[in-house]
Amino acid sequence: MENAQDNKKYKFGLLGRDISYSFSRGYFAKKFENENLPHSYVNFDLQTIEELKTIIKNTHNLKGINVTIPYKEQVIPLLDKLNKTAKEIGAVNTIRFTKKNKLVGYNTDFYGFKNSLQPHIQAHHKKALILGTGGASKAIAYALKKLKIQFDFVSRSHKKGVTFSYSDLTEAIVSEYTIIINCTPIGTFPNVEACPDIPYKGLTKYHILYDLIYNPEQTKFLNHGFIKGATTINGLEMLKLQAEKSWEIWHKS
């Protein structure tokens, strides 16, 4: 028979694929240790989203999950409810388990991105290019909308909602869009020599280059901006902010 103390030992985790590198597990392990909390945080490294049902069934005292690539959109049909912001964005990166074991989806990516970008915005930062169209890019677009910054998507091919393919981009276009955000995994460790295929010669010291990647700290994409004197931001601050926001959500009554 369980005692009351056991029920206070909650389990949290990260849902994704090939996530051994994950920031979240280390971040929360340290947080629990620093705050003397008995909880644990594990990686749920799944090959398909359908495996989540078994995880939920077999994991005792599961209280919350973060969601990363490639499941931020795929997880939505498995949830009982979506928070208003997550519904508007169309992607989920945080799941809360209610007392009645209902699964509620939230998006804290947009919060992390918005609050890490905002201090760097100046009057000339009016237009942004979003590289990639996955679940993370949707939260980025939502944040830019809130910041009243015009944006366009760049993808490998033309599809609905995409303004430019990579081959459309010119130095003139790049110089016009003074915020460029990499929402693709291109350049993540160990493929550190890779970077999105854009005309970097169009960059200036007035640009902000933001890479959602945090490993390595300075991706090749960011280095191109650094050489030109641009402001460069990696994904670490965004991750910390969204992780703390997730923690708040998990502790709602």
C-alpha positions as a Python dict, from the first residue, in 0.01 Angstrom:
ca = {
    (1, 'M'): (0, 0, 0),
    (2, 'E'): (129, 348, -96),
    (3, 'N'): (184, 609, 169),
    (4, 'A'): (109, 982, 128),
    (5, 'Q'): (474, 1060, 65),
    (6, 'D'): (483, 831, -244),
    (7, 'N'): (198, 1026, -397),
    (8, 'K'): (405, 1343, -377),
    (9, 'K'): (682, 1190, -587),
    (10, 'Y'): (571, 1297, -930),
    (11, 'K'): (720, 1196, -1260),
    (12, 'F'): (772, 1441, -1547),
    (13, 'G'): (927, 1381, -1886),
    (14, 'L'): (1016, 1482, -2238),
    (15, 'L'): (839, 1330, -2536),
    (16, 'G'): (1033, 1322, -2863),
    (17, 'R'): (1249, 1113, -3094),
    (18, 'D'): (1629, 1078, -3065),
    (19, 'I'): (1640, 1306, -2760),
    (20, 'S'): (1937, 1172, -2565),
    (21, 'Y'): (2096, 1521, -2603),
    (22, 'S'): (1796, 1688, -2435),
    (23, 'F'): (1830, 2004, -2231),
    (24, 'S'): (1511, 1940, -2031),
    (25, 'R'): (1616, 1630, -1841),
    (26, 'G'): (1932, 1793, -1703),
    (27, 'Y'): (1755, 2121, -1633),
    (28, 'F'): (1476, 1966, -1428),
    (29, 'A'): (1705, 1717, -1249),
    (30, 'K'): (1911, 2015, -1128),
    (31, 'K'): (1598, 2211, -1039),
    (32, 'F'): (1457, 1923, -829),
    (33, 'E'): (1791, 1882, -653),
    (34, 'N'): (1830, 2256, -582),
    (35, 'E'): (1475, 2287, -451),
    (36, 'N'): (1494, 1960, -258),
    (37, 'L'): (1200, 1809, -447),
    (38, 'P'): (1150, 1430, -468),
    (39, 'H'): (1035, 1431, -833),
    (40, 'S'): (1203, 1277, -1137),
    (41, 'Y'): (1224, 1373, -1505),
    (42, 'V'): (1282, 1116, -1778),
    (43, 'N'): (1307, 1100, -2157),
    (44, 'F'): (1026, 927, -2344),
    (45, 'D'): (1210, 856, -2669),
    (46, 'L'): (938, 720, -2898),
    (47, 'Q'): (949, 600, -3258),
    (48, 'T'): (579, 677, -3309),
    (49, 'I'): (332, 897, -3121),
    (50, 'E'): (102, 598, -3065),
    (51, 'E'): (350, 463, -2806),
    (52, 'L'): (249, 750, -2577),
    (53, 'K'): (-72, 568, -2478),
    (54, 'T'): (131, 280, -2332),
    (55, 'I'): (368, 523, -2153),
    (56, 'I'): (74, 699, -1985),
    (57, 'K'): (-85, 370, -1885),
    (58, 'N'): (236, 229, -1735),
    (59, 'T'): (388, 537, -1568),
    (60, 'H'): (284, 590, -1207),
    (61, 'N'): (223, 949, -1085),
    (62, 'L'): (289, 1111, -1423),
    (63, 'K'): (215, 1481, -1377),
    (64, 'G'): (348, 1658, -1686),
    (65, 'I'): (526, 1615, -2017),
    (66, 'N'): (723, 1846, -2244),
    (67, 'V'): (696, 1773, -2617),
    (68, 'T'): (969, 1822, -2877),
    (69, 'I'): (1045, 1728, -3240),
    (70, 'P'): (865, 1563, -3417),
    (71, 'Y'): (552, 1539, -3201),
    (72, 'K'): (436, 1897, -3129),
    (73, 'E'): (153, 1865, -3382),
    (74, 'Q'): (111, 1486, -3386),
    (75, 'V'): (30, 1473, -3013),
    (76, 'I'): (-278, 1697, -3041),
    (77, 'P'): (-534, 1422, -3132),
    (78, 'L'): (-431, 1227, -2819),
    (79, 'L'): (-519, 1513, -2583),
    (80, 'D'): (-851, 1576, -2408),
    (81, 'K'): (-830, 1953, -2427),
    (82, 'L'): (-620, 2236, -2568),
    (83, 'N'): (-546, 2563, -2393),
    (84, 'K'): (-663, 2861, -2601),
    (85, 'T'): (-311, 2969, -2703),
    (86, 'A'): (-207, 2616, -2804),
    (87, 'K'): (-524, 2590, -3013),
    (88, 'E'): (-446, 2918, -3192),
    (89, 'I'): (-85, 2814, -3254),
    (90, 'G'): (-169, 2459, -3361),
    (91, 'A'): (121, 2302, -3172),
    (92, 'V'): (177, 2173, -2819),
    (93, 'N'): (501, 2152, -2622),
    (94, 'T'): (361, 2107, -2269),
    (95, 'I'): (103, 1859, -2140),
    (96, 'R'): (-56, 1878, -1797),
    (97, 'F'): (-229, 1582, -1633),
    (98, 'T'): (-531, 1697, -1432),
    (99, 'K'): (-648, 1533, -1110),
    (100, 'K'): (-907, 1347, -1319),
    (101, 'N'): (-628, 1221, -1547),
    (102, 'K'): (-730, 1440, -1840),
    (103, 'L'): (-452, 1554, -2073),
    (104, 'V'): (-445, 1928, -2142),
    (105, 'G'): (-211, 2072, -2406),
    (106, 'Y'): (-33, 2409, -2378),
    (107, 'N'): (232, 2597, -2575),
    (108, 'T'): (510, 2764, -2378),
    (109, 'D'): (749, 2788, -2677),
    (110, 'F'): (592, 3114, -2788),
    (111, 'Y'): (637, 3259, -2436),
    (112, 'G'): (1005, 3156, -2426),
    (113, 'F'): (1077, 3294, -2772),
    (114, 'K'): (887, 3621, -2728),
    (115, 'N'): (1051, 3704, -2396),
    (116, 'S'): (1402, 3614, -2511),
    (117, 'L'): (1373, 3814, -2836),
    (118, 'Q'): (1193, 4123, -2706),
    (119, 'P'): (1492, 4288, -2527),
    (120, 'H'): (1687, 4291, -2856),
    (121, 'I'): (1419, 4447, -3078),
    (122, 'Q'): (1483, 4797, -3210),
    (123, 'A'): (1282, 5029, -3435),
    (124, 'H'): (1434, 4889, -3757),
    (125, 'H'): (1334, 4530, -3674),
    (126, 'K'): (1007, 4529, -3866),
    (127, 'K'): (1023, 4212, -4075),
    (128, 'A'): (1126, 3853, -4000),
    (129, 'L'): (1204, 3540, -4199),
    (130, 'I'): (1110, 3209, -4035),
    (131, 'L'): (1322, 2923, -4169),
    (132, 'G'): (1120, 2600, -4148),
    (133, 'T'): (753, 2514, -4108),
    (134, 'G'): (741, 2255, -3827),
    (135, 'G'): (563, 2276, -3490),
    (136, 'A'): (820, 2515, -3339),
    (137, 'S'): (782, 2761, -3627),
    (138, 'K'): (411, 2798, -3552),
    (139, 'A'): (487, 2923, -3199),
    (140, 'I'): (748, 3162, -3341),
    (141, 'A'): (494, 3304, -3587),
    (142, 'Y'): (241, 3352, -3306),
    (143, 'A'): (498, 3539, -3093),
    (144, 'L'): (597, 3766, -3384),
    (145, 'K'): (231, 3845, -3442),
    (146, 'K'): (201, 3947, -3076),
    (147, 'L'): (513, 4164, -3117),
    (148, 'K'): (357, 4321, -3431),
    (149, 'I'): (648, 4209, -3650),
    (150, 'Q'): (563, 4110, -4007),
    (151, 'F'): (696, 3765, -4100),
    (152, 'D'): (724, 3524, -4391),
    (153, 'F'): (803, 3153, -4397),
    (154, 'V'): (1088, 2994, -4592),
    (155, 'S'): (1073, 2625, -4680),
    (156, 'R'): (1236, 2381, -4920),
    (157, 'S'): (931, 2393, -5146),
    (158, 'H'): (634, 2619, -5210),
    (159, 'K'): (326, 2517, -5017),
    (160, 'K'): (34, 2688, -4849),
    (161, 'G'): (149, 2969, -4619),
    (162, 'V'): (509, 2966, -4750),
    (163, 'T'): (629, 3286, -4920),
    (164, 'F'): (979, 3181, -5023),
    (165, 'S'): (1161, 2862, -5106),
    (166, 'Y'): (1532, 2873, -5021),
    (167, 'S'): (1614, 2912, -5391),
    (168, 'D'): (1398, 3228, -5406),
    (169, 'L'): (1609, 3411, -5150),
    (170, 'T'): (1846, 3684, -5268),
    (171, 'E'): (2089, 3908, -5083),
    (172, 'A'): (1838, 4192, -5126),
    (173, 'I'): (1558, 3990, -4961),
    (174, 'V'): (1785, 3886, -4674),
    (175, 'S'): (1896, 4245, -4615),
    (176, 'E'): (1531, 4358, -4601),
    (177, 'Y'): (1430, 4105, -4333),
    (178, 'T'): (1630, 4215, -4030),
    (179, 'I'): (1521, 3924, -3807),
    (180, 'I'): (1597, 3570, -3928),
    (181, 'I'): (1496, 3272, -3716),
    (182, 'N'): (1619, 2918, -3778),
    (183, 'C'): (1343, 2676, -3675),
    (184, 'T'): (1502, 2380, -3854),
    (185, 'P'): (1733, 2122, -3693),
    (186, 'I'): (2007, 2205, -3950),
    (187, 'G'): (2335, 2265, -3766),
    (188, 'T'): (2252, 2067, -3451),
    (189, 'F'): (2537, 1866, -3295),
    (190, 'P'): (2700, 1655, -3437),
    (191, 'N'): (2628, 1815, -3780),
    (192, 'V'): (2788, 2142, -3676),
    (193, 'E'): (2923, 2230, -4022),
    (194, 'A'): (2572, 2247, -4168),
    (195, 'C'): (2357, 2561, -4185),
    (196, 'P'): (2042, 2676, -4368),
    (197, 'D'): (2112, 2760, -4732),
    (198, 'I'): (2048, 3136, -4745),
    (199, 'P'): (2251, 3423, -4901),
    (200, 'Y'): (2442, 3527, -4587),
    (201, 'K'): (2612, 3810, -4778),
    (202, 'G'): (2288, 4007, -4732),
    (203, 'L'): (2337, 4019, -4353),
    (204, 'T'): (2427, 4345, -4178),
    (205, 'K'): (2506, 4467, -3826),
    (206, 'Y'): (2137, 4564, -3802),
    (207, 'H'): (2021, 4203, -3820),
    (208, 'I'): (1914, 3967, -3544),
    (209, 'L'): (1988, 3601, -3612),
    (210, 'Y'): (1802, 3369, -3377),
    (211, 'D'): (1868, 2994, -3378),
    (212, 'L'): (1638, 2764, -3182),
    (213, 'I'): (1932, 2523, -3161),
    (214, 'Y'): (2137, 2543, -2840),
    (215, 'N'): (2391, 2266, -2905),
    (216, 'P'): (2637, 2393, -3022),
    (217, 'E'): (2602, 2734, -2855),
    (218, 'Q'): (2727, 2913, -3167),
    (219, 'T'): (2592, 2734, -3475),
    (220, 'K'): (2736, 2799, -3819),
    (221, 'F'): (2414, 2994, -3894),
    (222, 'L'): (2479, 3225, -3597),
    (223, 'N'): (2847, 3253, -3683),
    (224, 'H'): (2757, 3397, -4024),
    (225, 'G'): (2570, 3674, -3838),
    (226, 'F'): (2845, 3722, -3581),
    (227, 'I'): (3101, 3786, -3860),
    (228, 'K'): (2876, 4063, -3997),
    (229, 'G'): (2829, 4223, -3653),
    (230, 'A'): (2467, 4110, -3620),
    (231, 'T'): (2302, 4029, -3286),
    (232, 'T'): (2301, 3649, -3240),
    (233, 'I'): (2079, 3453, -3002),
    (234, 'N'): (2070, 3077, -2949),
    (235, 'G'): (1781, 2874, -2812),
    (236, 'L'): (1903, 2834, -2454),
    (237, 'E'): (1725, 3132, -2296),
    (238, 'M'): (1404, 3038, -2476),
    (239, 'L'): (1431, 2685, -2339),
    (240, 'K'): (1485, 2805, -1982),
    (241, 'L'): (1188, 3042, -2001),
    (242, 'Q'): (955, 2784, -2152),
    (243, 'A'): (1069, 2521, -1900),
    (244, 'E'): (982, 2750, -1608),
    (245, 'K'): (646, 2829, -1770),
    (246, 'S'): (582, 2454, -1804),
    (247, 'W'): (660, 2415, -1434),
    (248, 'E'): (400, 2681, -1349),
    (249, 'I'): (140, 2502, -1562),
    (250, 'W'): (210, 2164, -1403),
    (251, 'H'): (151, 2315, -1061),
    (252, 'K'): (-196, 2446, -1132),
    (253, 'S'): (-442, 2287, -895),
}
